[in-house]
Amino acid sequence: MTGGHRGWTESYGWLKKGPWQEDFNKLVELKNAERELRIKAKEETDRIALSIKKRDEDEILDSYKKVVYEMDGNQWCAHYENFINLQESPCGFGNTQEKARQELYSAI
């Protein structure tokens, strides 16, 4: 016997037909659905944890220097209050203040 069940083998599948086949398939579907839910829950938990970590990092960076936001044309410019000019000081641009701040942090 190559399978762990008396009515089923890996080589031949079900040795006898019966209602247990549908029951077995339902169990397999349920287990697959549970596994998918666990995977999605883990992905969501990881996404939230990463978001919290990023927010905490941003707050720490903000605590060192004050970030100033100004409109420059049609975009927000984020820079530190000791800003000199674009060549000498880090800054970031974006359609929102959040995006500009992210660009500023990636520039340093």
N, C-alpha and C positions, 0 to 999 in steps of 0.2 A: 504494500500500500504506500503510495507516495504522498497522500494528504493526511491531515490530522483528523479528519472526520470520516466516519464509516460510510457515509452516503455520497462522498465527494472526493475526487482526486484531481491533482493538478493536470494530469494527462488527459482525463476524459470528462472532467466537469462533474455534473450530477449523474450519479449512477442510476437513480430512479427519479422519476418526475413526481411532483406533488405540490401541495399548497405551501410547504415550507420554503420553496424557492422564492415566492413572492415575499414571504415574511423575512427571509434572509436579505433579499434585495432592499426591502424597506429599512432594515437595520443598517445596511451599508450606506444607504442614502442619508439616514439620520446621523451616522457617525461622520460622514463627509461634510454635512451641513454644520455640525458642531465644530469640526476642525476649521472650517472656513470662518465661522464666527470668532473662534479663538484667535485666528490669524488677523482678522480685521480689528479685533479689540486690542491686540498687541500693537498693531500698526498705529492705531489711534492713540494709545498710551504713549508710544514712542514719539509721535508727532507733538503731543501736548508737552511731554517732558522736554523736548528740544525747544519748543516755543518758550517754556518757562526759563530754561537755561539761557536762551538768547536774550530774553527780557532782563534777566538778572545781570548778564554781562553788559547790556546797554545801560542799566542803571548804575553799575559800578563805573563805567566809562564816563557817564554824565556827572557822577559825583566828583570826579577829578577836575574837570573843566566845564564851564558853562557853555552849552551849545546855543548858538544864535541862529535864528532862521530869518532869511530875507528873501523877498521876491526878486528874481533877476530875470527880466523878460517875462516869459510865461512859465518859468520853473522856480521851485524853491531852492535856495542855496543854504546849506548848513555849514557853519564853521564855528570855531571857537572864538571867544570874545577877544583874544589877542591876535586876531586875524590881521595880516599885513597886506598881502596880495595873493593872486592865484599861483604865482611862481614860487613863493616862499612859504605859504601856509597850506595845510591840508584843508580840503573842503569837499563837499559832495552836492550833487544836483539831482533833483527828481521832481516828478509831478506832484508829490505830496511831501509833507515835512518828514514823515517816517522814511520814505524812500531816500530823501536827501541825507537824512541822518545815517542810514545804512551805508550809503556811498561814502560818507565822511569816515565812518569807522573802517571801511575796507581800504581807504586811502592811507590810513596810519599804520 
